[in-house]
Amino acid sequence: MAAVREPMTPTDEATIATQLGRTPRGVAAVAWRCADGHPGVVVTEPRLPDGSPFPTTYYLTCPALTSATSTLEASGLMAEMTSRLAADAGLAAAYRRAHEAYLADRAQLGTVPEIEGVSAGGMPTRVKCLHVLLAHALAAGPGVNPLGDEVVALLQADQPCLARRG
């Protein structure tokens, strides 16, 4: 099942520009909103307006979640998750399915040969960016990206933006 995609309004674009500190590039839609209704995850075209391939389909824009996720990354969680992938065949299979779901969602936006088969965040064999995994989990909903769901669970109690996680 593809993630939800809402058209980006001019207000959304202004909010995203403020969140990122720059004009958003290649945004196709809003994939998830924070509890207050602001964009929290955007869908990015697989090729940016300047022609560059861009594999990160789901991009986290919420500053509070971005900061909290950076703290998790600094804690060594990515290495721990990567070790678990090597030791747990069930988790590895679920993570591979997340990779395939990510690729399928991106394919709906177009084909870019330079990034064919490449998802983001280290999928399907390692964890190299929790921001991507969180963005994917929020955009796709629970049960699609198991490690992204773990990041949601770790952040949920302390992050008001996640109060209405669906």
C-alpha positions in Angstrom: 0.0 0.0 0.0 1.4 3.4 -1.0 1.7 6.1 1.5 -0.8 9.0 1.8 0.1 12.0 -0.4 -1.6 15.4 0.1 -1.0 18.2 -2.3 1.3 20.9 -0.9 -0.4 24.2 -0.4 1.4 27.6 -0.5 1.2 27.7 3.3 2.8 24.2 3.5 5.6 25.4 1.2 6.3 28.4 3.4 6.2 26.2 6.5 8.6 23.7 5.0 10.9 26.5 3.9 11.0 27.7 7.5 11.5 24.2 8.9 14.4 23.5 6.5 15.9 27.0 6.4 15.8 26.9 2.6 13.4 26.7 -0.2 12.2 23.1 -0.6 13.3 21.3 -3.7 11.3 18.7 -5.7 8.5 18.3 -3.2 5.6 16.4 -4.7 3.3 16.2 -1.7 3.0 16.2 2.0 3.1 12.6 3.3 2.5 13.1 7.0 1.5 16.0 9.3 2.5 16.6 12.9 -0.2 16.7 15.5 -0.6 20.4 15.1 -1.2 20.0 11.3 2.1 21.2 10.0 3.9 19.2 7.4 6.3 16.7 9.1 7.3 14.5 6.2 7.3 15.4 2.5 7.4 13.3 -0.6 10.3 14.3 -2.8 10.5 13.7 -6.6 13.2 11.1 -7.5 14.8 13.7 -9.7 15.3 17.2 -8.4 14.5 20.2 -10.6 18.3 20.7 -11.3 18.3 17.1 -12.7 20.1 15.5 -9.8 18.8 12.0 -8.8 17.4 12.0 -5.3 16.7 8.6 -3.6 15.2 10.0 -0.4 11.5 9.8 -1.3 10.3 10.5 2.3 12.0 13.5 3.8 11.6 14.5 7.5 10.9 18.2 7.8 9.7 18.6 11.4 12.5 20.3 13.4 11.5 18.7 16.7 11.5 15.2 15.3 14.7 15.9 13.3 16.5 17.0 16.5 15.2 14.1 18.5 16.2 11.6 15.8 19.7 13.1 15.6 20.0 12.4 19.4 19.1 8.8 18.8 21.6 8.5 16.0 24.3 9.9 18.3 23.4 7.2 20.9 24.7 4.4 18.7 21.3 3.1 17.8 22.1 2.7 14.1 24.9 0.3 14.8 22.8 -1.7 17.3 20.0 -2.0 14.7 22.4 -3.0 12.0 23.8 -5.8 14.3 20.2 -7.0 14.9 19.6 -7.2 11.2 22.5 -9.5 10.8 21.4 -11.7 13.6 17.6 -11.8 13.1 16.4 -13.3 9.9 12.8 -12.2 10.5 13.7 -8.6 11.1 16.0 -8.7 8.1 13.1 -10.0 5.9 10.7 -7.3 7.2 13.3 -4.6 6.6 13.8 -5.9 3.0 10.0 -5.6 2.5 10.3 -2.0 3.8 13.0 -1.4 1.2 10.7 -2.9 -1.5 7.8 -0.8 -0.4 9.9 2.3 -0.5 11.0 1.5 -4.0 7.4 0.9 -5.1 6.3 4.2 -3.6 9.1 6.1 -5.5 8.3 4.3 -8.7 4.9 6.0 -8.7 6.7 9.3 -9.0 8.9 8.2 -11.9 11.9 6.2 -12.9 15.4 7.4 -12.5 17.9 4.8 -13.8 20.8 6.2 -11.7 19.1 5.2 -8.4 17.2 2.1 -9.6 17.1 -0.4 -6.8 18.5 2.1 -4.2 16.1 3.1 -1.5 17.4 5.2 1.4 18.6 5.0 5.0 20.7 2.0 4.4 17.9 -0.3 3.4 17.8 -3.2 2.9 21.0 -4.4 4.7 22.1 -1.8 7.2 20.9 1.3 9.0 22.6 4.5 8.1 19.9 7.2 8.7 17.2 7.1 11.3 15.6 10.2 9.9 14.8 8.4 6.6 13.4 5.3 8.5 11.3 7.6 10.7 10.0 9.5 7.7 9.1 6.3 5.9 7.3 4.9 9.0 5.3 8.0 9.5 4.4 8.3 5.8 3.6 4.6 5.2 2.0 4.0 8.6 2.6 1.2 11.2 3.8 -2.2 10.1 5.7 -1.2 6.9 9.1 -0.3 8.2 9.9 -2.2 11.4 13.0 -0.1 12.4 11.2 3.1 11.5 8.3 1.9 13.8 10.9 1.4 16.5 12.1 5.0 16.2 8.5 6.2 16.4 8.0 4.2 19.6 11.2 5.5 21.1 10.2 9.1 20.4 6.5 9.0 20.9 6.3 9.6 24.6 8.4 12.8 24.5 7.4 14.3 21.1 4.1 16.1 20.9 4.3 16.0 17.1 3.6 12.3 17.3 0.5 12.6 19.5 -1.9 11.7 16.6 0.2 9.0 15.0 -2.1 7.0 12.6 
